[in-house]
Amino acid sequence: MVGIYSLDGKLAGEIQLPPVFSTEIRPDLIRRAFLSEVSRTFQPKGVDPMAGKRTSAETWGKGFGVARVRRVKGSRYPAAGRGAFAPFTVGGRRTHPPKPEKRVVEKINKKEYLLALKSAIASTSNKDLVLARGHRFKSSELPLVVVREFEGLKKTSEVKSVLQRLGVWSDVERAKKGTKIRAGKGKRRGRRYREPRGPLIVVAEDRGIRLGARNLPGVEVVEVKELNVEKLAPGGVPGRLTIWSEPAIQALEALK
């Protein structure tokens, strides 16, 4: 049994946790499932099959005392002539170029993924794992369950006040302070800032909470039917600080 908290942060009742929260926590499976999910977002890449091969260069053959490399025709290339086509020549083809037909998706069995998902859900109730991820909260009880009315909050100020009363606002501030400029070319590709993951809000039905929480740093809202390992264990590390609505906990009863 865990407590159900009202929007004022006071205990409003109790609820029996579904069996999924008693699942054995398997970090190895969670990591494997995370990599499988992330690999589905990879875009196949490769080179033009004819790159470096569009040339009329030919080899001289034997008897000239030079390597039998294809050489560019014409008098402007004195002596042995400039090589072409071969991987070690200027403008030549690549030795082992990336190929678009390469398999980039890491497959995982359905039952294995389901077990990883259950394990990721169970890890949200383990206080040691949540603290190990760097989350900050004052609640002594996990998982953190809130009344149904929480799903209908549409204003950021309302969501902020509830998070403050629940004792998890410090984790939102941690995400805000930890936001930094990304290193490398990614800063020029629409992802300039890298933001730490804050609390995850899980609801049975989005009745406005996504609108109210979208501007809070690090906070994400997801419905039970959309739950996946990447949301529950970012980076493949279990133990994300998660706030569950009462209907969301009840919906987990169907997860078998």
C-alpha positions in Angstrom: 0.0 0.0 0.0 1.2 3.5 -0.8 -0.4 6.9 -0.1 -2.4 9.0 -2.5 -1.6 12.7 -2.3 -4.0 15.5 -3.0 -3.2 18.7 -5.0 -2.4 20.3 -1.7 0.3 17.7 -1.0 -1.6 16.1 1.8 -2.4 12.4 2.2 -5.8 11.7 0.7 -6.0 7.9 0.9 -4.1 4.7 0.1 -3.9 2.4 -3.0 -2.7 -1.1 -3.5 0.2 -1.3 -5.9 -0.1 -3.6 -9.0 2.0 -6.7 -9.2 4.3 -5.0 -11.8 6.0 -3.0 -9.0 7.3 -6.3 -7.5 9.1 -7.3 -10.7 12.8 -8.0 -10.3 14.9 -5.0 -11.4 17.1 -6.1 -14.3 19.5 -3.3 -15.4 20.9 -5.5 -18.1 17.6 -6.0 -19.7 16.6 -2.3 -19.3 19.8 -1.3 -21.1 19.2 -3.8 -23.9 15.7 -2.6 -24.4 16.8 1.0 -24.4 19.4 0.4 -27.1 16.7 -1.4 -29.2 14.4 1.6 -28.9 17.1 4.2 -29.7 18.3 2.2 -32.7 14.9 2.5 -34.4 15.5 6.2 -34.7 18.7 5.8 -36.6 18.6 6.9 -40.3 20.4 4.6 -42.7 23.4 6.2 -44.3 25.7 5.3 -47.2 27.6 6.7 -50.1 26.9 6.9 -53.8 27.9 3.5 -55.2 29.6 5.3 -58.1 31.5 7.8 -55.9 35.1 8.0 -57.0 34.4 5.6 -60.0 33.3 8.2 -62.6 36.5 8.4 -64.5 37.9 7.2 -67.9 41.3 6.5 -66.3 42.9 3.2 -67.3 45.9 1.2 -66.2 48.9 1.2 -68.5 49.4 -2.5 -67.9 52.8 -4.3 -67.6 56.2 -3.2 -68.8 56.3 0.5 -67.8 58.0 0.1 -64.5 55.1 1.7 -62.6 52.3 0.3 -60.5 49.3 -0.9 -62.4 47.0 1.7 -61.0 44.4 3.4 -63.2 45.8 6.7 -64.4 44.2 9.8 -65.7 44.6 10.3 -69.4 46.1 13.5 -71.0 49.4 15.3 -71.3 48.8 17.7 -68.4 49.8 14.9 -66.0 53.5 14.4 -66.7 55.7 11.5 -65.7 53.7 8.5 -64.4 50.4 10.4 -64.4 48.0 10.9 -61.6 46.2 7.8 -60.3 42.5 7.5 -60.1 39.7 5.1 -59.0 41.8 3.3 -56.4 41.2 4.0 -52.7 44.7 5.5 -52.1 44.4 8.0 -54.9 43.1 11.6 -54.8 39.4 11.6 -55.5 39.3 7.8 -55.6 36.6 5.6 -54.1 36.6 4.8 -50.3 37.9 1.4 -49.2 35.0 0.3 -47.0 32.3 3.0 -47.3 29.1 3.0 -45.1 26.3 1.1 -46.8 22.6 1.9 -46.4 21.7 -1.8 -46.3 23.6 -2.3 -43.1 21.4 -3.5 -40.3 21.3 -0.7 -37.6 18.3 -1.8 -35.6 19.0 -3.8 -32.5 16.2 -6.4 -32.3 14.8 -7.7 -29.0 12.2 -10.4 -28.3 8.7 -9.3 -27.3 8.7 -11.1 -24.0 12.2 -9.8 -23.2 11.1 -6.2 -23.9 8.0 -6.6 -21.8 10.1 -7.9 -18.9 12.4 -4.9 -19.3 9.4 -2.5 -19.3 8.1 -4.1 -16.1 11.5 -3.9 -14.6 11.8 -0.2 -15.5 8.4 0.5 -13.9 9.5 -1.3 -10.8 12.7 0.7 -10.6 10.7 3.9 -10.2 9.7 2.7 -6.7 13.3 2.0 -5.6 14.5 5.1 -3.7 18.2 4.1 -3.9 18.1 3.9 -7.7 16.2 7.2 -8.0 18.7 9.0 -5.8 21.6 7.3 -7.7 20.3 9.0 -10.9 20.8 12.4 -9.2 17.1 13.2 -8.7 16.2 15.5 -5.8 12.9 15.1 -3.8 11.7 15.3 -0.3 9.1 12.5 -0.4 9.9 9.5 1.8 7.6 7.2 -0.1 7.9 6.0 -3.7 6.2 5.6 -6.1 4.6 9.0 -5.7 0.8 8.8 -6.5 -1.5 11.8 -7.0 -5.2 12.1 -7.2 -7.1 12.0 -10.5 -7.6 15.8 -10.6 -3.9 16.2 -11.3 -4.5 15.1 -14.9 -6.7 18.1 -15.6 -4.3 20.9 -14.6 -3.8 23.1 -17.7 -1.8 26.0 -16.2 1.9 25.9 -15.6 1.5 27.8 -12.3 -0.9 25.1 -11.0 1.4 22.3 -11.9 4.3 24.2 -10.4 2.5 24.7 -7.1 1.5 21.0 -6.9 5.1 19.9 -7.6 6.3 22.2 -4.8 3.8 20.8 -2.3 4.8 17.2 -3.3 8.5 18.0 -2.7 9.8 17.4 -6.2 10.2 21.0 -7.4 13.9 20.9 -6.4 14.4 18.3 -9.2 12.9 20.7 -11.7 15.3 23.4 -10.6 18.2 20.9 -10.9 17.2 20.3 -14.6 17.0 24.0 -15.2 20.4 24.7 -13.7 22.0 21.7 -15.5 20.9 22.9 -19.0 24.0 23.6 -21.0 25.1 24.1 -24.6 25.8 20.9 -26.4 29.3 20.1 -27.6 30.0 19.5 -31.3 28.0 20.1 -34.5 24.7 19.2 -32.8 24.4 22.8 -31.6 24.0 23.8 -35.2 21.3 21.2 -36.0 18.3 22.3 -33.9 19.5 20.8 -30.6 21.7 23.5 -29.2 20.9 22.9 -25.5 21.2 19.7 -23.6 18.7 19.5 -20.7 18.8 16.9 -17.9 15.8 14.7 -17.4 13.6 15.8 -14.5 10.4 14.2 -13.2 8.2 12.0 -15.4 4.4 12.4 -15.0 2.4 9.3 -16.0 -1.3 9.7 -16.5 -4.1 7.4 -17.7 -5.6 10.2 -19.9 -4.2 13.6 -20.8 -6.9 16.0 -19.8 -4.7 19.1 -19.9 -1.6 18.2 -17.9 0.6 18.0 -20.9 -0.3 21.6 -21.7 0.4 22.7 -18.1 3.8 20.9 -17.8 5.3 21.5 -21.2 7.3 24.6 -20.2 8.8 23.1 -17.0 12.5 22.2 -17.5 13.1 18.4 -17.6 9.4 17.5 -17.0 7.8 15.0 -19.4 4.2 13.8 -19.5 3.3 10.4 -20.9 0.1 8.3 -20.9 0.2 4.7 -19.6 -0.4 3.4 -23.1 2.7 5.3 -24.4 5.0 4.1 -21.7 8.4 2.8 -22.9 11.8 2.0 -21.5 13.4 5.2 -22.9 11.0 7.4 -20.9 11.3 5.4 -17.7 15.0 4.8 -17.9 16.7 7.6 -19.9 20.1 6.5 -21.1 19.3 2.9 -20.1 19.8 3.8 -16.4 16.8 2.7 -14.3 15.2 4.8 -11.5 13.7 7.9 -13.0 11.7 10.1 -10.5 8.1 9.4 -11.6 4.8 10.9 -10.5 1.8 8.6 -11.1 -1.8 9.6 -11.2 -4.3 7.3 -9.4 -5.9 6.2 -12.7 -2.5 5.5 -14.1 -1.7 3.1 -11.3 -5.1 1.4 -11.8 -4.4 1.1 -15.5 -1.1 -0.9 -14.8 -3.3 -3.7 -13.5 -3.8 -4.7 -17.1 0.0 -5.0 -17.7 0.8 -8.7 -17.7 
